[in-house]
């Protein structure tokens, strides 16, 4: 009873106090109910370990409450300390990570050099008026053909820079191997593939140039308060669990579903294309997740089929495969909405073991995740037969 009271108190405080002084802790010996309450408290769960332990980012006042009832370990007293070395790194000439401008240059060049199979499209604008760019890869990329569609999304969350690099690597692999690999040619000729490396370009720019730890978009709310979590802003079971009503929180869901230009852009292109399959890339954890995200109490209609496809992709990455809600609840995410509205076989990949893996790890993460993406694209005929 004491633990339940303390978790409830943490949630109440999170609704009324502005965030400051974040720290990174581990809490052990939790029940699933404890984890679900923490996920809705405004604090951000980074990783769930063995089903009963969480690595979580909390305010220091939260920690002072939690330590009285739980077995806690301080991993970092000051979250800024781990990210300070990344400030400005992405805009240096030798960085492996793409800034927004570098991504646009890459997309323009590759679409110009391979115009027979790729074109560049904007799916919408961000709050700071940046285009949300996509590469469309197909044998007739400028023609709206009656063929299956696939989508790969990066950077819903600003600081998850590795989630930008994997979609770029997927596009590059498909384009550069089209004339070399018969399986790649078959995939491109028979599908329309949309690659959106930065769903949240404003947040990425802010993370790379101002404050590396930034997660949300850059919508101005009031005063010095900015940002909604795009991956809590989609319309299916919006706001029910694992999302915060506090504007300071990294999981702030916004005032209403699809209040954000970035999620509206995804919604609108998905309504037109009705993607057969989708992967949204995040970091970190080493997981392949599938609907439902809003709950662990129900399974979606295609649960077994989704798990089967996830297991096939997992041969290449060796992650943990599970229903997203079994990790922790995250109502309002992209996967649940895509699946509920269009029956898209939608997956989330939590990449690596840190938000911003060191440069030398990026190629390896990209290589194995490209293989997993190729598995998904190759499985589209089977997936369509299951629907």
N, C-alpha and C positions, 0 to 999 in steps of 0.2 A: 504493500500500500504506500509506503514511504517513497519508493521508486516511482510509482505512478504519479504521485503528487508532485515530485520534483520535475519529472518530464513535462507535466501539465504546466507547471510554473514557468519552465523554460519557454514553452510555446507562448504563454501569455506575455512574457517579457519581450519576446521577439516581435510581437505585434505593435509595440509601443516605443521601442528604444532604437535610436540610430546606431548603425554598426560602426565599430572601431576596434582596433587592437586585436586582430585575429591571431589565433594560435591553432596548431595542428596537434590533435591528440588521438589516442587509441582508447576505446572503451571496450572492455571484455565482459563476458558472461551476460550477454543480452538475450532477451527473448525476441521472437519475431515482432511481437507487439511493440516492444521497446524501440526496435529499429524503425518500424513504421511511424511511430510518434516523432522520433528524431528527424526522420525525413521530411516531416511536415512542420518542423519547428523554425525553419528559416536558416538553420545551419546546413552546410553542404556535406553530405556523405561522399567521400572520395572512393572508398573501397570497403567491401564487406568480406571478412575473412572467416572461413569455416562456418558461415551461417550464424555466428553468435558474437562476432567481434567487428567493430567498425573503426576505420580511420576516418576522422571527421574534422572539418574546420569549424571552430567555434569562437565566439567572442570570449574574452577573458572573464567577463562576469558570468557567462554560462558555465565556463569551466569551474569556477569557484562554487557553483551550485552542484554540478554533476559529480565532482570529486568526493562529495560527502556521502554519496549513495552508491557509486559504482567503482569498479576497479579501473582506474585510468592511468595512462602513461603519456607523458608529454613527449611528443615527437619533435616539435619545433615551437619554441616560445614565441617566435615572431615570424609570421609567414613571409613578410617582405624579405627576410634575410636570404631565403632560397631563390627568390626571383630577381634580386638586385643585379646579379651577374648577367642577366639576359637583356637588361634595358639597352636599347639601341643595337643589339646584336643582329637582329634580322635585317637591318638596313646597311650593314657592313658588306663590303664587296665579296667577302669569302664565305658568307653565311649560306647554309644549305636551305634555309627557310625562305619562302617567297613572301615579300610584302605584297600589298594589293597592286601597286604599280608594276612590280616585277611579274606578278601573275598575269596581268593584262598584256604585257609585252610578250610573254610566252604564248598566251592564247592567240594573239594576233599573228605572231610569226608562224605557229604551227598550222593555223587555219589557212593562212596564205600559201604556205608551202605544200599543203595537202588538201587543197580546196575541193578535190574530187570526192573526199570522204569525210570532211569535217567543216563545220561553219560555227561562227561565234554568235550567240544570241544573248540579249539581256532579258532576264525574266522579271525584272522590276527594279525599283530604286530603293535605297536605304534612306534612313532619316537624314543623313548628311549628304544625300543626293548622289551617292555612288551607285553605279550600275551593279546589279547582281548578275555576274556573267556566267554563262554556260557554254561548254563545247558540246555541239550536237554531232555525233559520229554515226554515220550510216553510208550506204552506197549511194544514196541520193539525199544528202543532208539538207538540201533546200526544198525538198518535196515532202509533203505530208502524206506518206504512204500508209497503207493499211497493214501495219506490221507491229509486233510486240515492242514495247518500250521498257527501258530500264533507267534508273536514276542512281547517281552516286553523289552524296552531299557531304561537304566538309564545313567545318568551322561554324556550326551553330553557336559554339562557345569560343570566345575570343582567344583565350590563353592556350587553347588546345591546338598548338601550331602543327603538330604532326598530322592532325586531321585534314590539313590543307594539302600536305605532300602526298598522301596516299591517293586521293582522287586525281591529282595531276599525274602521278605515276601510272595510274590505270589508263588515262587518256593517252599518254605518251606510248605506252606499251601497245595499245590497240592500233594507233595510227602508224607507228614505226614498224610494226610486224604484219601489217595488212598484206603486203606483197611477198612476205617471207614464210608465213605460217598459214596453212590451209584452214586450221580450226579458227584462227583469228579472222580470216577472211569470211568464213561461214558466219561467224557471230556478227560481224559488221554488216554483211550483205542482207542478213535476215532480221535485223533488229534496228531500232533507233535508240541510241544510248546518250543520255544527258548527263554531263559531268559538271557539277557546280561546286568548285573548290571552296568558295567563301559565301556561305549563306548570310553571314554577319560581317560584312567588310568594315563597317565603322568600328566595331568592337575590336577586330583584329588590328587595325591601324593604331588604335589607342593602346592596345596591349603591347604592340611592338615598339611604339615610340614614346609612350608616356608611363604606363603602369602595367608591367607584365602580367600581374595577377588578375587583371580585369577579365570577367567572364561574360557579362551580359551585352546587350546592344548599347547604343549611345543615345537613346531617346531621352530628352530632357523632361524630368518630372516636375521638380520644384527646387528652387534654391540651388544647392550643390548636389542634389540627388539626381542620378541618371540611371537609366537602364532597366530593361525587362529581360528575363531569361527567355529567349526564343523557344527553347525546348520545353517550356511549361505553358506556352501560349497558343498551342493548337486546340482545336475545338471539341475533341472527344473527351468527355468526362473532365473538362477543363476545371482546374482548381479543387478537385475532390480530395487529392492525396499527394503527398510529396512535393507540394508547392507552397510558396509563402504569399501571404497578402501584404507583407511589409515591403515597402519600396526599397529599403536598404539591402534586403536579402539578395544573395546570389541566385536564389530560386524564385524570385518575384515573378508572379504569373501575369501581371498586368491587370488593368481594370476590367477587361473582358476578353473573351477568346478572339483571336485574330485581330487584336488591337494594333499589331506591329506590321510595318511595311514588309519586313523580311518574311514573316510567316504568311502574310497575304500573297507574296510572290510565289512561295512554294505551293500554297493552296491553289492559286489560279493556274499555274502550269500543270499541276497534278490533275486538275479538273479537265483540262484539255487533253492531256496525254494518257491519263489513267494507267499509270505505270504498272507493269506486271510484277516487277521486282525493284527493290530499293535497298541501298545500304547507306546509313548515316554514320559517319565516322566521328568518334570522340576519343578523349583520353582522360583517365587511364584506367587500367584494371586487368586487361587480358580476358575479355568476355565477348561472347556473341549472344546478343539478347534479341528476343522477339516478343510480339504482343501476347498477353496484355501487359502494359506498363502500369496502368492505374490501379491494379489489384493483383493480389496473389490468391484470391478466393475463387476466381473463375478462370476457365481456359477458353480461348477463342475456338471457333469452329474448326480451324485448320491447325490446331496446336501440334498434332502429331506430324503433320506434313511439314510444318515450319521447322520443327526440331530435326526431322530427317534431313532437310536441306542444310540446316545449320551444321549438322554433324558432318555432312559431306564437305562443306567449306572448312570445317575445323581440322581436317586432315593436314592442311597447309600451315595453320597458325598455332594449333595446340592451345587454344583458349578454353575457358569454361563456357559451356553452353547451357542456357536456361531461359525460361520465361522471365521477362524483365522485372515483373512485379515480385518474383521470388528473390531477387537481389534486394531491391527496396522500391517502394512505390514512386512513380513519377508521372502523375496525371498531366495531360496536356502535351505529351511529347509527339514527335512527328510520326513515329511508327504506328501508334494506336490510331491516329487520325487517318493515315494513308490506308491502313488495313480496313478500318471501319467504313470508310467512304468508298473505296475503290477495290477492296480486297487485294490490295498490293501485298505481296509477300515481302514485308518490310523488316529489316534487321538493323540493329545497332552494333557496331564493333567498337569496343573500348580498347584502344591501342596502347601497348607498351606498359611501362611501369612508372611513368612520370608524365606530367602535362607537356613538358617540352624536353623530349629526349635529347641527349647530347648529339652533336653532329655525326659522330662516327656510327651511331645506331640507326640513323634515319634510313639509309639504303636497305639494310636488312629488314626493317619493319615494312618498308614499302614492297620489297621483293616478295615476301611471303603473303602479304595482303593482296597484291596483284593476282597471285595464283588463286587465292580464295575467290576473288571477284570473277576471274575467268571461269571458275567452277560454277558460280551462280549464273553467269551468262550462258554457259553451255547447257545448264539445266532448265532454261526457260521453256522449251517444248514440254518437258516433263511436268513442270509447274503448272502450265496452262492446262494440261490434261487432268490435273488434280482438282481444278477449280470447278 
